[in-house]
Amino acid sequence: MTTPDASSDTRTQQFSIEVEHFDSPDAQRLRAAQRLEIDRAYGGDTEPGDKPTADSIAVFFLARDEAGTPLACGGLRVVDDGITEIKRMYVRPESRGSGVAAALLRRLEEAALDLGSPALVLETGNEQKRAVGFYEREGFTRIANFGPYVGAPLSICYSKVL
């Protein structure tokens, strides 16, 4: 999937979004950058529940620019009743505002439908204000914390019926 989109400074940026193995070197680098950013915000790893693995992620995507540079990633994990959970969605800071996050989210929604999922769910943290605003703009509704996030005071959960 190649998606043209206008970035915040009026340049046109092209990027592609393709399936990628969860443990590929580029996927690992993006997930490590996300982990550092989150650890800085919360003073360490506060994620409740099982960490996603290559075995637990149904599909994982990477967005790359025309030169092949990784810009963003995200995957889906199947949870209760076939509902899919967005895991490890991350956009490099220098790529934020380019439209790549919305394009990646659309691709995750398509993949969830392909998996037969009736809805998407996700968890983010209360310090991730940009993520909260993004998901709300994209039609996600706040829900009670689910699964491993029940009782997690830093977690905020969302859902979107597909």
N, C-alpha and C positions, 0 to 999 in steps of 0.2 A: 504494500500500500504506500504510494507516494502522495504526500499531502503538501500542497503549497499553502503557505500562511504568511500573513504580514506580521512582522515583529514590531515591538514597541517603537522602534526608531525608523519606521516606514520602509526598511529594506524588506525584500521578499526572501524568505528562507524556505528552502526545500528540505524535507526530511522523509525518511522511510521508516516504517514500523513493521518489523518482521519477528517471527517466532525465534526465540533464542533459548539455548539450554540454560537453566537456572545457574549452573556452575561454570559457565563459560568465563574466560578471563575478563571480558568487558562487563558481564553481569556481576561478577564478584567485585570489580572496582566500583561500579555504581552503588551496589549495596553497601560496600564499606564506607563510601562517602556519605551515604544516608545515615549509617550507624554513627559516624563521627558527629554529624550535625545534630542528631537526636540526643546522643550522649551529652553533648555540650549544653543543650537546652534543658536537660533534666538532671544533669550531674551523674549520669551513668545509665545503664540499661535497666529500664523499668517495664519493659514489655512483658505482660503476663501471658501465660500459656505456652504451647509448643511453638518453637521457632519454625518457620517454613523451611523445607528442604526440597531438593530435586524430586524426591519421592512423593512429597505431599502437595506440590504445585502442579495443577492440571495443565497449565499453559503459562508461558512467560514470554514477554515481548521486550525488545529493545528498539528505541528510536535512534536513528543515526542521521547526521547531516550528509550532504552530498559527498563530502570527503571521507565518510565512514566513521567519523568521530561519534562515540556514544553520547547521546543527549539526555535520555530518560529511560526508565524501565518500569515494569509493573507486571504482576502476575495474578492468577486466580487459584484459590484453593477451595475445593468443594467441602461444604460444611453440612449441617443438618438439612434433611429433606431436599437435597440437590441444590440448595442455595449456594451461590459462590461468593467467596470473600476476596476482596481486593487485598493483595499483600505486596509489600515492597514497591509501591508506586513512588517514584522519585524522579525529580527533574534537577539536573545540575543548576546551580544558582545562575550561571551566565546564560542559561537557556530559558529561564523563567520569563513569561510574558511573550513568548514567541508563538504560542498556539500549540506547541508540542504536547502539553499536558492534556488539553481538551481532545486532541486527536488520539492520544494514547488511551484516554478514558473511553472514547467511542469504540476503539478497537477492543478494549476489554469488555465492553457491553456486548459487542458482536460475538465475541468468543464465549461469553456466558450464555448467550442465546443458543449458540452452536452446541453447547454442553447440555442444553435443555433446562437451564436454570430459570426459575420464575422471578428471581430478584438478586440484586447484589447487596452485600453488606460490607462494612468496613469499620475499622477502628483507627482513630487518630488520637493525638494527645492534646490536652487543654492548652499547651504552650505553642501549638502549631497553628497559629491564627490564620496564616495564608491558606493552609490546607482546609481548615474549617470553612473559610469564605469560598474557596474554590468548589468544594463539594456542594455547598448550599446553592451556589450559582448554577451548578450543573444538575440541579433537581433532586439531590439527595435530601432525605428527611431525617432529622434526629430521632433516634430510637433509644429504648432502654438498653443498657449495656448487655451484651449477650455472651454466652459461652464463657471463655476464660476471662473476659473483661468485666463480668459481674463483680461488683464490689471493688473494682480498680478505680481509685479516686482520680487518677490522672487521665483516664480513658474517656473518649467521647465516641459514640457509635452512630452510624448512619445506615440508611437503607434506601434502595431505589427499586421499585417494581419495574420489571422489564416488559 
